[in-house]
Amino acid sequence: MTGLAGTDPQLVPLPFQVRPKAGEGGPMFIRRLAQANHLPPLYLRRFLNEPPGPRGKPSWARLAAITGRDPDLLRTTLETKKCVECGTDIPPSETFGRRAILCSMRCRTRAHRRRQTTAPCRICEKPMKIQIGQRHRLCSSACRRTAYLQRQRDGAAAMTRSDDGRSVQETRLCIACEKPLPPGAYAHRRTCSATCRLQASRWSRIASPAKFTQPPADRCEFCHEPFLKSRPSTGMRRWCSGRCRQRAHRGLDPAPYRIRTCGHCQEPIERNELGRVSQWCSRSCREKARRHRRATADSS
């Protein structure tokens, strides 16, 4: 065929022909035509490029010449496809390549919605749309919360022992709405929801306004260290750091954590980055204290 294309501009049909299938596309038809004539598909595709060569796109006129068919009719047969959603004919495009299977955005939206199946919600049993890859069939945040409480109730709950040795479940009530707290709640939890927590905060402000209108504190309630000036304190501030707040909540003795003085010169000792305090302020004080202990031991 190379010699024919180079010497004679009029192309002749190939010896073996295949029947074009509706909607199969130009690349698949060229592959079947090359295999019927025992030719490499890439070789025939390059021969059909315009101009002939490794680059370019197959020409419908050259393809129709080697098949002996009308170019417009061949292109219409190969490129016209039916929309899988509405059955409308999709007109042929200007280039070779992958053909669309949906004719419009409306059909694409319909096909996407059809893939989203519906199923009843596991809690309220209302129909809901199931997204692709969705595992939990819960339609709203309220149903998800209910499912979470059910899992907590079915799981390990806080158990206490009564006087006669039987296991009973500890029931605690919300201080705002007096409803039972969810099972497995932390010991310091007092409210059941964010709304009740906000309401309880408002009530505490009304009941004890002096607690929230007191002047700003200048020292930590746990370690008695002054607050840093770079962090302005307010009337609600009670501790200098989160570490002091945790120690106060745990009920630890604040004496070991307060400002410590040197055992020799009685000067205050600052804490290091880890919050630790040594017994002496310097090496010289440590040596003086050691010599003093030795002298006291020798005299005794």
Rosetta blueprint (number, residue, H / E / L):
1 M L
2 T H
3 G H
4 L H
5 A H
6 G H
7 T H
8 D L
9 P L
10 Q L
11 L L
12 V L
13 P L
14 L L
15 P L
16 F L
17 Q L
18 V L
19 R L
20 P L
21 K L
22 A L
23 G L
24 E L
25 G L
26 G H
27 P H
28 M H
29 F H
30 I H
31 R H
32 R H
33 L H
34 A H
35 Q H
36 A H
37 N L
38 H L
39 L L
40 P L
41 P H
42 L H
43 Y H
44 L H
45 R H
46 R H
47 F H
48 L H
49 N E
50 E L
51 P L
52 P L
53 G L
54 P L
55 R L
56 G L
57 K L
58 P E
59 S L
60 W H
61 A H
62 R H
63 L H
64 A H
65 A H
66 I H
67 T H
68 G L
69 R L
70 D L
71 P H
72 D H
73 L H
74 L H
75 R H
76 T H
77 T H
78 L H
79 E H
80 T L
81 K E
82 K E
83 C L
84 V L
85 E L
86 C L
87 G L
88 T L
89 D E
90 I E
91 P L
92 P L
93 S L
94 E L
95 T L
96 F L
97 G L
98 R L
99 R L
100 A L
101 I L
102 L L
103 C L
104 S L
105 M H
106 R H
107 C H
108 R H
109 T H
110 R H
111 A H
112 H H
113 R H
114 R H
115 R H
116 Q L
117 T L
118 T E
119 A E
120 P E
121 C L
122 R L
123 I L
124 C L
125 E L
126 K L
127 P E
128 M E
129 K E
130 I L
131 Q L
132 I L
133 G L
134 Q L
135 R L
136 H L
137 R L
138 L L
139 C L
140 S L
141 S H
142 A H
143 C H
144 R H
145 R H
146 T H
147 A H
148 Y H
149 L H
150 Q H
151 R H
152 Q H
153 R H
154 D H
155 G L
156 A L
157 A L
158 A L
159 M E
160 T E
161 R E
162 S L
163 D L
164 D L
165 G L
166 R L
167 S E
168 V E
169 Q E
170 E L
171 T L
172 R L
173 L E
174 C L
175 I L
176 A L
177 C L
178 E L
179 K L
180 P E
181 L L
182 P L
183 P L
184 G L
185 A L
186 Y L
187 A L
188 H L
189 R L
190 R L
191 T L
192 C L
193 S L
194 A H
195 T H
196 C H
197 R H
198 L H
199 Q H
200 A H
201 S H
202 R H
203 W H
204 S H
205 R H
206 I H
207 A H
208 S L
209 P H
210 A H
211 K H
212 F H
213 T L
214 Q L
215 P L
216 P L
217 A L
218 D L
219 R E
220 C L
221 E L
222 F L
223 C L
224 H L
225 E L
226 P E
227 F L
228 L L
229 K L
230 S L
231 R L
232 P L
233 S L
234 T L
235 G L
236 M L
237 R L
238 R L
239 W L
240 C L
241 S L
242 G H
243 R H
244 C H
245 R H
246 Q H
247 R H
248 A H
249 H H
250 R H
251 G L
252 L L
253 D L
254 P L
255 A H
256 P H
257 Y H
258 R L
259 I L
260 R E
261 T E
262 C L
263 G L
264 H L
265 C L
266 Q L
267 E L
268 P E
269 I E
270 E L
271 R L
272 N L
273 E L
274 L L
275 G L
276 R L
277 V L
278 S L
279 Q L
280 W L
281 C L
282 S L
283 R H
284 S H
285 C H
286 R H
287 E H
288 K H
289 A H
290 R H
291 R H
292 H H
293 R H
294 R H
295 A H
296 T H
297 A H
298 D H
299 S H
300 S L
